[in-house]
Amino acid sequence: MLTIKTLNRYDPEGMYKIYDTWPKISFDSYINAKNHFDFRNIDKIIFAGMGGSGVVGEFMSSVLSKSNVSTHVVKGYLLPKSVDKKTLVVTTSISGSTVETLTILEKAFKLGCKIMAFSSGGEMEDYCIKNKLPYQKIQKIHSPRASLPSAIYSMLAILGPVFGVKKSDIKESINLLHQTGKKINSSNLSNSNPALLLASWITKIPIIYYSYDLHSAAIRFKNSLQENSKIHVISEDVTEMCHNGIVSWEKPSQVQPILIHGINDYIKTKKMWKILKKYFNLHNIDFREISSVKGSILSKLINLIYVLDYITIYHAVLNKTDPSPIRSIDYIKSRL
């Protein structure tokens, strides 16, 4: 297993130390977001962002999936043609310099959309100040992906009332983060740490199967494995997978299935999970599963992401990989 000495050796920038403090970062970000904006007459919300910042939009869209709010996530340069003055465009760029998201911000402003922007500064802050647009500065901690709770809980503090997110759900999610953290953080590098155990199990290409409601947690897991562990990853919605991807298992495979499901999944989805696990057992296909905590969709998602992200850090270190550098991304960005 791991030791603190090994963590410090292969994670010299201390990413794991930031994750150890995620519950505190979440609480501080929520109570320290001071700005409050009154957004009325909104009939749809567009979340725009890329990479670690883009996950914020995926996350919030999942949180609002059971509400009456129409949401859309944009990852790129173009807004849907349906946007108008009743559209709230929420742009997130933790670095403040993401080209795609800045382009969306400019287009939304020209189209007269309602706007709310989040960044740690940079060009996004400058643009919002210049054009007197609603803006919230958030704290960048280590890297955009490690700063996820800073962005999410700042957004919940400001837009939670607009989104209809209950304060009790926000409080519950942070309390559960504290409980989850005790099981998976670096103070428990033992066989009782579920994140460390699963990280040790991954030796090939992971394929992530997930329930529809947990899409954002699964996509985040895939992205974090790619950025932190520097490995190839596959992800599929379990319902869709049972109509096509399941056939792939009729031949020997070099991928390892990880099942991510919710404790309150739809009854038909629960039945599908049972059938799938029986199929894997009948064909001697080794798999692992992770279940969400009990609670609101907000609590389920943020706690799943907390566990899944720790898996990627532990996996990187176990394979003597520094989780922090993203040289390939830097190569692309420097040439845009």
C-alpha positions in Angstrom: 0.0 0.0 0.0 1.0 3.7 0.1 2.8 5.7 2.7 3.0 9.5 3.2 6.6 9.3 2.1 5.6 7.7 -1.2 2.9 10.2 -1.7 5.3 13.1 -1.2 7.8 11.6 -3.5 5.5 11.1 -6.5 3.1 14.0 -5.8 5.7 16.7 -5.1 3.2 19.5 -5.6 1.0 18.0 -3.0 -2.3 17.5 -4.9 -3.4 15.0 -2.3 -3.0 17.6 0.5 -5.5 19.8 -1.3 -8.0 16.9 -1.5 -7.5 16.3 2.2 -9.0 19.8 2.7 -11.9 19.6 0.2 -14.6 19.6 3.0 -13.1 22.8 4.4 -12.6 24.4 0.9 -16.3 23.6 0.2 -17.5 25.2 3.4 -15.3 28.3 3.1 -16.2 28.9 -0.5 -19.9 28.7 0.3 -19.9 31.2 3.2 -17.3 33.5 1.6 -19.2 34.2 -1.7 -20.5 37.6 -0.9 -22.1 38.8 -4.2 -25.8 38.2 -4.7 -27.5 38.9 -8.0 -31.2 38.9 -8.8 -31.9 36.9 -12.0 -35.5 37.0 -13.0 -37.5 35.9 -16.0 -35.1 33.0 -16.9 -36.4 30.1 -19.0 -33.1 28.3 -19.6 -29.6 28.1 -18.3 -26.4 27.6 -20.3 -23.3 26.4 -18.5 -20.1 27.0 -20.4 -16.6 25.8 -19.5 -13.8 23.5 -20.4 -11.8 20.8 -18.7 -11.9 21.0 -14.9 -14.0 24.2 -15.1 -16.4 22.4 -17.6 -17.1 19.8 -15.0 -18.8 22.5 -12.9 -21.5 22.9 -15.6 -21.9 19.1 -16.0 -22.3 18.9 -12.2 -24.8 21.7 -11.9 -26.8 20.4 -14.8 -27.1 17.0 -13.1 -28.1 18.7 -9.8 -30.9 20.5 -11.7 -31.9 17.4 -13.7 -34.9 16.8 -11.5 -36.0 20.5 -11.4 -38.2 22.4 -13.9 -35.2 24.4 -15.1 -34.0 23.7 -18.7 -30.2 23.4 -18.8 -27.6 23.0 -21.5 -23.9 22.4 -21.2 -21.6 24.1 -23.8 -18.0 22.9 -24.2 -16.6 24.8 -27.1 -17.0 28.1 -28.9 -20.7 28.1 -30.0 -23.9 28.9 -28.2 -27.2 27.2 -29.1 -29.3 29.2 -31.5 -32.1 29.2 -29.0 -30.5 31.6 -26.6 -32.2 34.9 -26.0 -32.6 37.6 -23.3 -34.3 35.1 -21.0 -31.3 32.8 -21.1 -28.8 32.8 -18.2 -25.3 32.0 -19.4 -23.0 30.9 -16.6 -19.4 30.9 -17.7 -16.7 29.2 -15.5 -13.0 29.4 -16.2 -11.0 28.8 -13.0 -7.8 30.1 -14.7 -9.7 33.0 -16.2 -8.0 32.6 -19.6 -9.8 29.7 -21.3 -10.2 30.7 -24.9 -13.4 28.8 -25.6 -15.2 30.1 -22.5 -14.1 33.7 -23.1 -15.6 33.4 -26.6 -18.9 32.2 -25.2 -18.9 35.1 -22.7 -18.4 37.6 -25.4 -21.1 36.1 -27.6 -23.6 35.9 -24.8 -23.0 39.6 -24.0 -23.5 40.6 -27.6 -26.7 38.6 -27.8 -28.1 40.3 -24.6 -28.2 37.2 -22.5 -28.2 37.4 -18.7 -24.7 36.5 -17.6 -22.9 35.2 -14.5 -19.2 34.6 -14.6 -16.8 32.7 -12.3 -13.0 32.7 -12.4 -9.9 33.3 -10.3 -9.2 36.4 -12.2 -7.5 36.8 -15.6 -9.1 37.9 -18.8 -12.6 36.9 -17.7 -12.5 39.2 -14.6 -11.2 42.0 -16.8 -13.9 41.6 -19.4 -16.7 41.5 -16.7 -15.3 44.6 -15.0 -15.1 46.5 -18.3 -18.6 45.6 -19.3 -20.1 45.7 -15.8 -21.2 42.1 -15.8 -22.1 40.0 -12.8 -18.9 38.3 -11.7 -17.7 36.2 -8.7 -14.0 35.7 -8.0 -13.2 32.2 -6.9 -10.1 30.7 -5.4 -7.7 28.7 -7.6 -6.1 26.0 -5.4 -3.3 24.0 -7.0 -5.0 23.5 -10.4 -8.5 23.9 -11.9 -9.4 20.3 -11.3 -8.3 20.4 -7.7 -10.3 23.6 -7.3 -13.6 22.0 -8.1 -15.3 22.5 -4.7 -14.2 26.2 -4.7 -16.1 26.7 -7.9 -19.1 24.6 -7.1 -19.8 26.0 -3.7 -19.3 29.6 -4.8 -21.8 29.0 -7.5 -24.2 27.4 -5.1 -23.9 30.3 -2.7 -24.8 32.8 -5.5 -27.1 30.9 -7.8 -28.5 28.3 -5.4 -31.7 30.4 -4.8 -32.1 30.9 -8.6 -31.6 27.2 -9.2 -34.0 26.2 -6.3 -31.2 24.3 -4.5 -32.2 23.9 -0.8 -29.7 25.2 1.8 -30.3 22.0 3.8 -29.1 20.0 0.8 -25.9 22.1 0.6 -25.3 21.8 4.3 -25.9 18.0 4.1 -23.4 17.6 1.2 -20.6 19.4 3.1 -21.3 17.3 6.2 -21.1 14.1 4.2 -17.8 15.3 2.6 -16.3 15.4 6.1 -17.5 11.9 6.8 -16.3 10.6 3.4 -12.9 12.3 3.8 -12.1 10.4 7.0 -12.4 7.1 5.1 -10.4 8.1 2.0 -7.9 10.8 2.7 -4.2 10.5 3.4 -4.7 9.9 7.1 -6.1 6.4 6.3 -3.6 4.7 4.0 -4.8 1.3 4.9 -6.9 -1.6 3.6 -10.0 0.1 4.9 -9.6 3.0 2.4 -12.0 2.2 -0.5 -10.3 4.7 -2.9 -6.9 3.2 -2.3 -8.1 -0.3 -2.8 -9.8 0.4 -6.1 -6.7 2.4 -7.3 -4.6 -0.7 -6.6 -7.0 -2.9 -8.6 -6.8 -0.8 -11.8 -4.0 -2.3 -13.9 -5.4 -2.1 -17.4 -7.8 0.3 -19.2 -10.8 1.2 -17.0 -14.3 1.2 -18.6 -16.8 3.2 -16.5 -20.4 2.2 -16.5 -22.7 4.7 -14.8 -26.4 5.5 -14.1 -27.8 8.4 -16.1 -28.2 10.7 -13.1 -24.5 10.2 -12.2 -23.2 11.2 -15.6 -21.2 14.2 -14.4 -19.4 12.1 -11.7 -18.5 9.5 -14.3 -17.2 12.0 -16.8 -15.2 13.7 -14.0 -13.7 10.3 -13.1 -12.7 9.7 -16.7 -11.2 13.1 -17.0 -9.3 12.8 -13.8 -7.9 9.4 -14.6 -6.7 10.9 -17.9 -5.1 14.0 -16.4 -3.8 12.6 -13.1 -3.0 9.0 -14.0 -2.2 9.7 -17.6 -4.1 6.6 -18.9 -6.7 5.8 -21.5 -10.3 5.5 -20.1 -13.7 4.6 -21.6 -17.1 5.6 -20.2 -20.6 4.5 -21.1 -24.2 5.0 -19.8 -25.2 1.6 -18.5 -28.6 1.7 -20.1 -27.2 2.5 -23.6 -24.4 0.0 -23.0 -26.8 -2.8 -22.6 -28.1 -2.2 -26.1 -24.6 -2.4 -27.8 -21.5 -2.3 -25.6 -22.3 -5.5 -23.8 -21.6 -7.5 -26.9 -17.9 -6.4 -26.6 -17.6 -8.8 -23.7 -18.2 -11.8 -25.8 -14.5 -11.8 -26.5 -11.6 -11.5 -24.0 -10.8 -7.9 -23.2 -8.0 -5.8 -21.8 -10.4 -3.4 -20.0 -11.6 -3.4 -16.4 -15.3 -2.6 -15.7 -16.1 -0.1 -12.9 -19.8 0.2 -12.1 -21.0 3.6 -10.6 -24.6 3.5 -9.4 -26.8 5.5 -7.1 -28.5 4.2 -4.0 -31.8 5.4 -5.3 -31.4 4.6 -9.0 -34.6 4.2 -11.1 -36.2 0.8 -10.5 -35.5 -0.4 -14.0 -31.9 0.7 -13.8 -31.5 -1.3 -10.6 -32.8 -4.4 -12.4 -30.3 -3.7 -15.2 -27.4 -3.5 -12.7 -28.4 -6.9 -11.2 -28.5 -8.5 -14.7 -25.2 -7.0 -15.7 -23.4 -8.1 -12.6 -24.8 -11.6 -13.0 -23.6 -11.6 -16.6 -20.1 -10.6 -15.5 -20.0 -13.3 -12.8 -21.2 -16.0 -15.2 -18.4 -15.0 -17.6 -15.7 -14.6 -15.0 -15.3 -10.9 -15.7 -13.7 -9.2 -12.7 -15.4 -5.9 -11.9 -15.7 -3.3 -9.1 -18.6 -1.2 -8.1 -19.0 2.1 -6.3 -22.3 3.3 -4.8 -23.4 6.8 -3.9 -24.1 8.0 -0.4 -27.7 8.5 0.8 -29.0 12.0 0.4 -29.8 14.7 -2.2 -28.5 14.5 -5.8 -26.0 17.2 -4.7 -24.6 15.0 -1.9 -24.5 12.0 -4.1 -22.5 13.7 -6.9 -20.0 15.6 -4.8 -19.2 12.7 -2.6 -18.8 10.3 -5.5 -16.4 12.8 -7.2 -14.5 13.1 -4.0 -13.9 9.3 -3.8 -13.3 8.9 -7.5 -10.8 11.8 -7.7 -8.8 10.3 -4.8 -8.7 7.0 -6.7 -6.9 8.8 -9.6 -4.3 10.4 -7.3 -3.6 7.2 -5.5 -3.4 5.3 -8.9 -1.0 7.8 -10.2 1.3 7.6 -7.3 1.1 3.8 -7.1 2.3 3.8 -10.7 5.1 6.4 -9.9 3.4 9.1 -11.9 3.2 12.8 -10.8 -0.5 13.7 -11.0 0.0 17.4 -11.4 1.7 18.1 -14.8 -0.5 18.3 -17.9 2.2 18.8 -20.5 0.1 17.7 -23.5 -2.7 20.2 -22.6 -0.1 22.9 -22.2 1.3 22.0 -25.6 -2.1 22.4 -27.2 -3.0 25.6 -25.4 0.3 27.3 -26.2 -0.5 26.9 -29.9 -4.1 28.0 -30.0 
